[in-house]
Amino acid sequence: MPDGFRVGFRGTYVLDQLAALRGEQVSVAIEDATAPSLWRDASDPAFLAVLMPMRLEEPRNLSKCKR
């Protein structure tokens, strides 16, 4: 696995998961940019949410863009 990767989630889905939490801490397990992520509430062991990441485009080199 690479040392780092970029991952994106639809903001409304993240906010929905955070609103469902009872506690103030969440742990997020992410294996890679294409695998499902597991979200757990630190204060509620029964809480488990699965979010799929969005595919992100590679950043473009903006210095090569014509203005």
C-alpha positions in Angstrom: 0.0 0.0 0.0 1.3 3.5 -0.8 2.4 5.8 2.1 -0.4 8.1 1.5 -3.6 8.5 -0.6 -6.4 10.9 -1.1 -10.0 10.0 -0.3 -13.2 11.9 -0.7 -16.7 11.4 0.8 -20.0 13.1 -0.1 -20.4 15.8 2.6 -24.0 15.1 3.3 -23.3 11.4 4.0 -20.5 12.4 6.4 -22.8 14.9 8.2 -25.6 12.3 8.5 -23.2 9.8 10.1 -21.8 12.4 12.5 -25.4 13.5 13.5 -26.2 9.8 14.3 -23.4 9.6 16.8 -24.1 9.7 20.5 -20.6 10.6 21.7 -18.2 13.2 20.7 -15.5 11.0 19.2 -15.5 8.8 16.1 -13.0 6.4 14.7 -12.7 6.0 11.0 -10.9 3.0 9.4 -9.8 3.4 5.8 -7.7 0.7 4.0 -7.3 2.6 0.7 -9.0 5.2 -1.5 -11.4 2.7 -3.1 -12.4 0.5 -0.2 -15.4 1.1 2.1 -14.6 3.0 5.3 -15.8 1.9 8.7 -17.1 4.6 11.1 -17.5 3.8 14.8 -18.9 5.8 17.7 -16.4 5.6 20.6 -19.2 5.7 23.2 -21.5 3.2 21.5 -20.0 -0.1 20.6 -23.1 -1.1 18.6 -22.8 1.8 16.2 -21.1 1.0 12.9 -21.5 2.9 9.7 -20.0 2.0 6.3 -19.3 4.8 3.8 -18.0 4.4 0.3 -15.5 6.9 -0.9 -16.0 9.0 -4.0 -13.5 8.7 -6.9 -11.3 11.8 -7.0 -9.7 13.1 -10.1 -6.0 13.6 -10.1 -5.1 17.3 -9.5 -4.2 19.1 -12.6 -1.1 21.1 -13.0 -2.6 24.6 -13.0 0.7 26.2 -14.0 0.3 24.7 -17.5 -3.2 26.2 -18.0 -3.6 29.0 -20.5 -5.1 32.2 -19.1 
